Amino acid sequence: MGIRARIASGGRDYATLGLRPGHVQPFEDGMRTSGRAGTYEWWYFDARLSDGTKLVITFFTKPLVSPGRPLSPAVSVDLDLPDGGNIHRIADYPAASFDASTDGCDVRIGPNTFRGDLHRYRIHVELEGIEADVVLTGTVPGWRPGTGYWFFGKRDEYYFAWLPAVPQGEAEVSMTVGGVRQHGSGTGYHDHNWGNRPVAKLIDHWYWGRGSAGGYSVVTAAVTAAKRYGSVQLPVFLLAKDGQIVADDGSKAAFAPSGFFQDPDTGKAVPSVIGFDYRDGAERYLVTYTRTSTVLAARLGSYLPRRARLAARLAGFSGAYFRFSGTLDVREFRDGRPAGAGQAPALWELMRLGRSGQRHSRA
């Protein structure tokens, strides 16, 4: 069998990983790696509040771009304010300050905590000039595409895993920013990722987005494997209606980006629109993200230790990360006839890890 990339979803996969089809267990949101060199893991949260504030919090076992390091915990906060201001904070902590349960989500990094039970989560962060307390309550049940594992290699020796523990939820946020206390509420999301091989060696790029509009909640992704794994596209599609999952087979979703332009900060080609067309018999769902602004455009090499930056450039690494803001449009059809629709503000991202994406690449 040749080198391959696949989403693990067969009966043997579930048995080997100790998982149950269609049922997420609490331990899946606990620590899944040892933290040793070569592995990585992070717990992610984002929220869009009713006043337009956008908050992203991530707990890392080590930097995404350098998983070869031993346990090197960090916490990051990105805050986009209604007036257009942006605050980014990231803090590194000693390994001794890290603690995480393997039974469920209970993570501590210094004074920062991320705890929950697949339904309700409490997050507390204290970084320079920012203190935040979050309560996230799920309105869509925890879910994963198949087992949640993408396997790579002739013997499935490498993996990247993903668990959307709260695909959609209600978020209550209290923050102190620059000495000013503020409160807000809105929609929230939490997922968990881990793996045993640098992501840039497995994946060329991915698009990821989530949001809610008109009673619909969606989580979508289009993951393209690295060239050595055949550049296979591994799509993910989840759509819930009124809190109930009604479509979740990524193989039935056609992905199409369009309206490409060259980002001035990174030189990468990025699309103005990305769309998913999901068809299953008489059912059809169109999910479209339309960019209004680029919230963040960052060269991943800038996050490497200084001594590693030159080696990365010589190796051709030119990865970049983008976060976009705009609108999410959802349309439902039954037997070709409109059956529902919704539109709302949304966030989505593009991660380019490989050498592709220069100029106006269409993938």
C-alpha positions as CSV (number, residue, x, y, z in Angstrom):
1,M,0.0,0.0,0.0
2,G,1.4,3.4,-0.9
3,I,1.8,6.4,1.3
4,R,-1.6,7.7,2.2
5,A,-3.7,10.2,4.3
6,R,-7.1,9.4,5.6
7,I,-9.8,10.2,8.2
8,A,-10.0,7.1,10.4
9,S,-13.6,6.0,10.5
10,G,-13.7,2.2,10.2
11,G,-14.8,-0.2,12.8
12,R,-11.2,-1.3,13.5
13,D,-10.2,2.3,13.9
14,Y,-12.7,2.8,16.7
15,A,-11.7,-0.4,18.4
16,T,-8.0,0.4,18.3
17,L,-8.5,3.9,19.7
18,G,-11.0,2.9,22.3
19,L,-13.7,5.2,20.9
20,R,-17.4,4.8,20.3
21,P,-19.1,5.8,17.0
22,G,-21.3,8.9,17.4
23,H,-20.5,9.3,21.1
24,V,-17.8,11.5,22.6
25,Q,-16.5,10.5,26.0
26,P,-15.0,12.9,28.6
27,F,-11.5,11.5,28.4
28,E,-11.3,12.5,24.8
29,D,-11.0,16.2,25.9
30,G,-8.4,15.3,28.5
31,M,-4.6,15.2,27.8
32,R,-4.0,12.8,24.9
33,T,-0.2,13.0,24.6
34,S,2.7,12.7,26.9
35,G,4.1,16.1,26.2
36,R,7.4,14.6,25.1
37,A,9.4,15.9,22.2
38,G,7.6,15.3,18.9
39,T,4.1,15.6,20.3
40,Y,1.9,18.7,20.6
41,E,-1.5,19.5,22.0
42,W,-3.8,22.5,22.4
43,W,-7.2,23.5,23.8
44,Y,-8.9,26.3,21.9
45,F,-11.9,28.6,22.7
46,D,-13.4,31.4,20.7
47,A,-16.4,33.7,21.2
48,R,-18.2,36.4,19.3
49,L,-20.0,38.7,21.8
50,S,-23.2,40.7,21.1
51,D,-21.3,44.0,21.0
52,G,-19.0,42.7,18.2
53,T,-16.1,41.8,20.5
54,K,-14.2,38.7,19.4
55,L,-12.1,36.7,21.9
56,V,-9.8,33.7,21.2
57,I,-8.0,31.8,24.0
58,T,-5.6,28.9,23.5
59,F,-3.7,26.7,25.9
60,F,-0.6,25.0,24.3
61,T,1.7,22.2,25.5
62,K,4.3,23.7,23.2
63,P,4.5,26.1,20.2
64,L,2.7,24.7,17.1
65,V,5.7,25.4,14.9
66,S,8.2,23.6,17.1
67,P,6.7,20.4,18.5
68,G,10.2,18.9,18.7
69,R,10.7,20.7,22.0
70,P,10.0,19.1,25.3
71,L,7.0,20.3,27.3
72,S,6.9,24.1,26.9
73,P,3.5,25.3,27.9
74,A,2.0,28.6,26.7
75,V,-1.3,30.5,26.8
76,S,-2.4,33.0,24.2
77,V,-5.2,35.6,24.0
78,D,-6.4,37.4,20.9
79,L,-9.0,40.2,21.5
80,D,-10.7,42.1,18.7
81,L,-12.6,45.1,19.9
82,P,-15.7,46.7,18.4
83,D,-13.7,49.9,17.6
84,G,-11.3,47.9,15.4
85,G,-8.6,47.6,18.0
86,N,-6.7,44.3,18.5
87,I,-4.8,43.0,21.5
88,H,-2.6,39.9,21.2
89,R,-0.9,38.4,24.2
90,I,1.1,35.2,24.5
91,A,3.0,34.0,27.6
92,D,5.4,31.1,28.1
93,Y,5.5,29.2,31.4
94,P,7.9,26.6,32.9
95,A,7.0,23.0,32.5
96,A,6.5,22.6,36.2
97,S,3.6,25.0,36.0
98,F,1.6,22.7,33.7
99,D,-0.9,20.1,34.9
100,A,-3.6,18.3,32.9
101,S,-5.9,15.4,33.6
102,T,-6.2,12.4,31.3
103,D,-9.8,11.7,32.4
104,G,-11.3,15.0,31.1
105,C,-10.6,18.6,30.3
106,D,-8.8,20.0,33.4
107,V,-5.8,22.0,32.3
108,R,-3.6,24.4,34.4
109,I,-0.8,26.5,33.1
110,G,0.5,28.8,35.8
111,P,-2.5,30.9,37.0
112,N,-4.6,30.0,33.9
113,T,-7.2,27.2,33.9
114,F,-9.3,25.5,31.3
115,R,-11.9,23.0,32.7
116,G,-15.1,21.4,31.5
117,D,-17.2,18.2,31.0
118,L,-18.2,18.3,27.3
119,H,-21.1,20.5,28.1
120,R,-20.0,23.3,30.4
121,Y,-16.6,24.9,30.6
122,R,-14.9,27.5,32.8
123,I,-11.8,29.3,31.5
124,H,-9.6,31.7,33.5
125,V,-6.7,33.6,32.0
126,E,-4.3,36.2,33.4
127,L,-1.9,37.7,30.9
128,E,-0.3,41.1,30.8
129,G,-3.0,43.7,31.0
130,I,-5.8,41.2,30.5
131,E,-7.8,39.0,32.9
132,A,-10.8,37.0,31.6
133,D,-13.3,34.6,33.0
134,V,-15.4,32.5,30.6
135,V,-18.4,30.2,31.1
136,L,-19.2,28.3,27.9
137,T,-22.4,26.1,27.8
138,G,-22.9,23.8,24.8
139,T,-26.0,24.0,22.7
140,V,-24.8,21.5,20.1
141,P,-23.4,18.2,21.4
142,G,-19.7,17.3,21.2
143,W,-18.8,15.7,17.9
144,R,-15.9,14.5,15.7
145,P,-15.5,13.5,12.1
146,G,-15.2,9.7,12.4
147,T,-12.7,9.0,15.2
148,G,-11.4,12.5,14.9
149,Y,-8.0,11.2,13.7
150,W,-6.3,11.9,10.4
151,F,-3.8,9.2,9.8
152,F,-0.7,9.6,7.6
153,G,1.8,7.1,6.2
154,K,1.9,3.5,5.0
155,R,1.2,2.1,8.4
156,D,-0.8,5.0,9.9
157,E,2.3,5.9,11.9
158,Y,1.6,9.6,12.1
159,Y,-1.6,11.4,13.1
160,F,-3.3,14.7,13.7
161,A,-6.4,14.6,15.9
162,W,-9.3,17.0,16.4
163,L,-12.3,17.1,18.8
164,P,-14.9,19.9,18.5
165,A,-16.1,19.3,22.1
166,V,-18.5,22.3,21.9
167,P,-19.3,22.9,18.2
168,Q,-21.7,25.7,19.3
169,G,-22.5,27.2,22.7
170,E,-23.5,30.2,24.7
171,A,-20.6,32.2,26.2
172,E,-20.6,34.5,29.2
173,V,-17.4,36.6,29.4
174,S,-16.1,38.9,32.1
175,M,-12.9,40.7,31.3
176,T,-10.6,43.3,32.8
177,V,-8.6,45.1,30.0
178,G,-6.3,47.9,31.0
179,G,-8.0,48.1,34.4
180,V,-11.5,48.4,33.0
181,R,-13.9,45.6,33.9
182,Q,-16.5,44.6,31.3
183,H,-19.1,41.8,30.7
184,G,-20.6,40.4,27.6
185,S,-22.4,37.4,26.2
186,G,-22.6,35.7,22.8
187,T,-21.8,32.5,21.0
188,G,-18.8,30.3,21.7
189,Y,-16.9,27.3,20.5
190,H,-14.2,24.9,21.9
191,D,-12.1,22.3,20.3
192,H,-9.0,20.2,21.2
193,N,-6.1,19.2,18.9
194,W,-3.2,16.9,19.3
195,G,-0.6,14.9,17.2
196,N,2.7,13.1,17.0
197,R,4.3,14.7,14.0
198,P,4.9,18.4,13.1
199,V,1.7,19.6,11.3
200,A,3.8,21.1,8.5
201,K,5.1,17.7,7.6
202,L,1.6,16.2,7.3
203,I,-0.7,19.1,6.1
204,D,-0.1,21.6,3.3
205,H,-2.9,23.9,4.3
206,W,-6.4,24.0,5.8
207,Y,-9.4,26.2,5.9
208,W,-11.5,26.2,9.1
209,G,-14.7,28.0,10.0
210,R,-17.6,28.0,12.4
211,G,-20.7,30.0,13.1
212,S,-24.4,30.2,13.6
213,A,-27.1,31.8,11.5
214,G,-30.9,31.6,11.5
215,G,-31.1,28.5,13.8
216,Y,-28.2,26.7,11.9
217,S,-24.8,26.0,13.5
218,V,-21.9,24.9,11.3
219,V,-18.3,23.8,11.7
220,T,-16.4,23.3,8.4
221,A,-12.9,22.4,7.4
222,A,-11.1,21.6,4.2
223,V,-7.7,20.0,5.0
224,T,-5.2,19.3,2.2
225,A,-2.5,16.8,3.0
226,A,1.2,17.5,2.3
227,K,2.5,16.6,-1.2
228,R,4.3,13.5,0.1
229,Y,0.8,12.2,1.1
230,G,-0.7,12.9,-2.3
231,S,-2.1,16.4,-1.6
232,V,-5.4,14.5,-0.7
233,Q,-8.2,16.8,0.4
234,L,-9.9,15.6,3.6
235,P,-13.1,17.6,4.1
236,V,-15.1,18.1,7.3
237,F,-18.7,19.3,7.5
238,L,-21.0,19.6,10.5
239,L,-24.4,21.3,10.4
240,A,-26.9,21.4,13.2
241,K,-30.4,22.8,13.1
242,D,-32.0,24.0,16.3
243,G,-29.3,22.2,18.3
244,Q,-29.7,18.8,16.5
245,I,-27.0,17.5,14.1
246,V,-28.6,16.9,10.7
247,A,-25.5,16.7,8.3
248,D,-22.0,15.5,9.2
249,D,-20.5,13.5,6.4
250,G,-17.6,15.5,4.9
251,S,-17.4,13.3,1.9
252,K,-20.7,14.7,0.7
253,A,-19.5,18.3,0.8
254,A,-17.8,19.9,-2.2
255,F,-15.4,22.8,-1.3
256,A,-14.6,25.8,-3.4
257,P,-12.6,28.9,-2.6
258,S,-12.8,31.9,-5.0
259,G,-12.0,35.6,-5.3
260,F,-8.3,35.2,-4.7
261,F,-6.0,38.1,-4.0
262,Q,-2.4,38.4,-2.8
263,D,-2.1,39.3,0.9
264,P,0.4,42.3,1.1
265,D,1.9,41.2,4.5
266,T,2.7,37.6,3.6
267,G,2.7,37.4,-0.2
268,K,0.2,34.5,0.1
269,A,-2.9,34.0,-2.1
270,V,-6.0,34.1,0.0
271,P,-9.7,33.9,-1.1
272,S,-12.4,36.4,-0.5
273,V,-15.0,33.6,-0.5
274,I,-15.1,30.0,0.6
275,G,-18.0,27.7,0.1
276,F,-19.3,24.2,0.9
277,D,-22.0,22.5,-1.1
278,Y,-23.4,19.5,0.8
279,R,-25.7,17.1,-1.0
280,D,-27.4,14.0,0.4
281,G,-30.4,12.7,-1.6
282,A,-33.1,15.3,-1.4
283,E,-31.2,17.4,1.1
284,R,-28.8,20.2,0.1
285,Y,-27.0,22.8,2.3
286,L,-24.9,25.7,0.9
287,V,-22.5,27.2,3.4
288,T,-20.6,30.4,2.3
289,Y,-18.1,32.5,4.2
290,T,-17.6,36.0,2.6
291,R,-14.6,38.0,3.8
292,T,-15.0,41.6,5.0
293,S,-11.6,42.1,6.6
294,T,-8.4,40.2,7.5
295,V,-8.2,40.2,11.3
296,L,-4.7,38.6,11.5
297,A,-2.0,37.8,8.9
298,A,1.1,36.3,10.4
299,R,4.2,34.6,9.1
300,L,4.7,31.4,11.2
301,G,8.5,31.7,11.0
302,S,8.3,34.8,13.2
303,Y,7.1,32.5,16.0
304,L,10.2,30.3,15.8
305,P,13.2,30.7,18.1
306,R,15.7,33.1,16.5
307,R,18.3,30.4,15.7
308,A,15.7,28.3,14.0
309,R,14.4,31.0,11.6
310,L,17.4,30.8,9.2
311,A,17.1,27.0,9.0
312,A,13.4,27.3,8.3
313,R,14.0,29.8,5.5
314,L,16.7,27.6,4.0
315,A,14.3,24.6,4.1
316,G,11.7,26.6,2.2
317,F,9.3,26.9,5.1
318,S,7.1,30.0,4.5
319,G,4.0,29.2,6.5
320,A,1.4,31.8,7.3
321,Y,-1.8,32.0,9.4
322,F,-4.8,34.1,8.6
323,R,-8.0,34.9,10.5
324,F,-10.8,36.5,8.6
325,S,-14.0,38.3,9.6
326,G,-17.1,38.6,7.5
327,T,-20.5,36.9,7.0
328,L,-21.7,33.4,7.1
329,D,-24.6,32.5,4.8
330,V,-26.5,29.2,5.2
331,R,-29.1,28.0,2.8
332,E,-31.1,24.8,3.0
333,F,-32.9,23.1,0.1
334,R,-35.3,20.1,-0.1
335,D,-36.0,18.5,-3.5
336,G,-34.4,21.6,-5.0
337,R,-36.7,24.0,-3.2
338,P,-35.6,26.6,-0.6
339,A,-36.3,25.3,2.9
340,G,-34.5,27.7,5.2
341,A,-31.7,30.3,5.3
342,G,-29.7,32.4,7.7
343,Q,-26.9,35.0,7.7
344,A,-24.7,36.3,10.5
345,P,-21.2,37.6,11.3
346,A,-18.5,34.9,11.5
347,L,-14.8,34.2,11.9
348,W,-12.8,31.7,9.9
349,E,-9.1,30.9,9.3
350,L,-6.6,29.7,6.7
351,M,-3.4,28.0,7.8
352,R,-0.7,27.6,5.1
353,L,2.1,25.3,6.2
354,G,3.6,24.1,2.9
355,R,5.3,25.8,0.0
356,S,2.0,26.2,-1.9
357,G,0.0,29.4,-1.7
358,Q,2.3,31.8,-3.4
359,R,0.8,34.2,-5.9
360,H,-2.6,33.1,-6.9
361,S,-2.8,29.3,-6.3
362,R,-6.4,28.1,-6.4
363,A,-6.0,25.4,-3.6
